[in-house]
Amino acid sequence: MGILLLTAVLGGFLNAQSDTRQLQPILSHELQNSEVTGFQLRQYAMKRIPPLRIPQNATAWTLEAQRIRKHLLNDVIFHGWPAEWVNAPPRFEVVGPVPGTTGYRAVKLRYEVVPRFYSSAILYEPERLSGKVPAILNVNGHVGPIGKAVEYKQKRCINFARQGMIALNLEWIGFGELTAVENRHSFAGHLDLVGANGVGLFYLAMRKGLDYLEQHANVDRTRLGVTGLSGGGWQTITLSALDERVAVAVPVAGYSSLTAGIEHPEYVGNDLEQNATDFRDGQDYTHLTAMRAPRPTLLIYNAEDDCCFRAGIVKPGIFDDLKPWFLLFGKPEAFRWHENADPGTHNYQVDNRLQAYRFFSEQFRLPRIDREIPVDSEIKTPEELEVGLPKTNLTMLGVAKRLAESISPPANSSASDSRRRLAQLIRYRPVKIRHVWAMATTKSRGVETRSYVFEFDNGLCATGVLVKSMSSPDNAPVTLVLRDKGKATAAADVAEYANRGDQVLALDLLFFGDNSLTARRVPQYTQLLAAIGDRPLAMEAAQLLAIASWVKPQKRIVSTGMRTQLVSLTAAALEPAFREVKVRNGIASLRHLLDAPVGYEEAPDLFCLDLYKEFDVPRLSALSLYAGRLP
């Protein structure tokens, strides 16, 4: 808006006019920095770590593991996914052989994950295959466009085949042949938005590979294994904990306990599938590791990992503390640890591969494998391993849009029932103000300002600046001003309403303005909060309602931008205590997030599970008693 001197709009305030030049430095002053906000969030999350207690006996743990497995699959991973998609048998198509192989065979496969969304795979088999042999599912990490053709994965699969095992090399969503902007893992948030937990697509993609191996005519179903690096390590522990068909698992540098993730935010991860909504609410990867007992499990980590999950940091929480679970079953030797020092970085190179070969061969009752067969000459290019996917293949965003087409308007219900359902859907937990910290005051040219940090009873904070004419009564109406870009950009809005005679409170709620984090960290923490069962949108709305209660007089909200629009409408829909909710630069529907599309990183608080499915903008507006027309 630029520098603008606002003239009087109400005759009674000619001598008490606010202007942007006067307000800008006050509103721009940082009341809380990102380091403090990050520390508060870590303290908050620490209180939500699900406990893992040693059970009395193996039977008790078996029952508990069954409960967790059923809960995660039915209530979390497959939340909102059509049952016919989840239960569909594997549909794999043989595309053709990979030419130029020596001592093994390789076949190109294409398979359906969900209708109209296909992936690719390479099947490696011993050259002379007869009878029933073990099979190992090899899953990918974050390897970029090279995908399933990454060198260390090819070497591993070829060696498995030449040592008498079947190996299936899966492509991973977002990489290799599935490289596409709309397959970035953050688009899992768009699946959440339309009512299907984003992790479900990732789980189906890897589980279909296991389904295929189980049905292979030459596979011994009692000797199925899974292994992978990084994101492949995450897939390994998730699939092998939740699917009891996996006899042997070797995850490599793929996950940590929630405690380690909170202590080291870089371990939290940037991928929504690893911090899927509600996935760590009541259980964590520590529980998944314990659920492997007594099935053989080798954890491989790297001494000086330059990506994440450094061995010395994660070992106590996911190995040392979990030995008692294998001891319960009388199988302490089935749970092992290897710390790689050569090269010690984020890798699945020869030392780590040798550890995997030895462990799989031992557990599958094969001759011990102590060396790697040199196969450098067998490594194929991505083009040579290209399977080919349909030109009309859906992306992750495309799947979300398809699911959105089946959304029907919610059934009519009373306002009170709708509010109860909204509170339930967004996991709304009211907060109370524990203390209001008075940070600064000014009085100049008839205008008074007071700067605050609002501390809530959950340990989190919001910040705000109250602006009023000194001639305005203390019970003058209050206008709450929120902007997506923070209170530092709110000078014009504040001046406008202050000059009308209102008290104006410019707010930065959690994840806004100077009560936020660096741009890189915000999506990590919103993921984490959703994973432990919270909804950032609800947390922000709860802060707004607590502050609105504190200011007492009649109040309106003026929000600018789609994020603060949804926070404001959600708060007003939960408790219709505002005389007006005015929206500037908002959106008419959450469908905009799909159609634009808006990336998760741009508005992470809006990608709330089931929100578009049940409470689109018009319904929230109606519940908030806002009768105006959205711009």
Salt bridges, closest charged atoms under 4 A:
ASP19 OD2 - ARG445 NH1 3.65
GLU64 OE2 - ARG67 NH2 2.77
ASP75 OD2 - HIS71 ND1 2.88
GLU93 OE2 - ARG110 NH2 2.94
GLU112 OE1 - ARG91 NH1 2.88
GLU125 OE1 - ARG105 NH2 3.27
GLU125 OE2 - HIS216 NE2 2.73
GLU127 OE1 - ARG128 NH1 3.83
GLU151 OE2 - LYS155 NZ 2.64
GLU171 OE2 - LYS148 NZ 3.04
GLU177 OE2 - LYS148 NZ 2.60
ASP211 OD2 - ARG207 NE 3.37
ASP211 OD1 - ARG245 NH2 2.77
GLU214 OE1 - ARG245 NH1 2.79
ASP220 OD2 - ARG223 NE 2.75
ASP243 OD2 - ARG245 NH2 2.75
GLU244 OE2 - ARG69 NH1 3.69
GLU266 OE2 - HIS264 ND1 3.57
ASP271 OD2 - HIS142 NE2 2.68
ASP271 OD1 - HIS185 ND1 3.09
GLU273 OE2 - HIS185 ND1 3.10
ASP278 OD2 - ARG427 NH2 2.96
ASP278 OD2 - ARG535 NH2 2.94
ASP281 OD2 - ARG427 NH1 3.53
ASP284 OD1 - ARG280 NE 2.74
ASP305 OD2 - HIS346 ND1 2.86
ASP320 OD1 - LYS315 NZ 2.83
ASP351 OD2 - HIS338 NE2 2.79
GLU362 OE2 - ARG336 NH2 2.62
ASP370 OD1 - ARG358 NE 3.20
ASP370 OD1 - ARG368 NE 2.72
GLU372 OE2 - ARG353 NE 2.48
ASP376 OD1 - LYS155 NZ 2.95
ASP417 OD1 - ARG420 NH2 2.13
GLU448 OE2 - ARG450 NH2 2.90
GLU455 OE2 - ARG434 NH1 3.05
ASP474 OD1 - LYS468 NZ 3.79
ASP493 OD2 - ARG483 NH1 2.80
ASP493 OD1 - ARG584 NH1 2.59
GLU496 OE2 - ARG500 NH2 2.85
GLU496 OE1 - ARG584 NH2 3.12
ASP502 OD2 - ARG556 NH1 2.44
ASP502 OD2 - ARG579 NH2 3.92
ASP514 OD2 - LYS487 NZ 2.88
ASP534 OD2 - ARG48 NH1 2.69
ASP534 OD1 - ARG429 NH1 2.31
GLU580 OE1 - ARG556 NE 3.10
ASP595 OD1 - ARG591 NE 2.97
ASP605 OD2 - ARG563 NH2 2.78
ASP610 OD2 - HIS79 NE2 2.76
GLU614 OE2 - ARG421 NH2 2.66
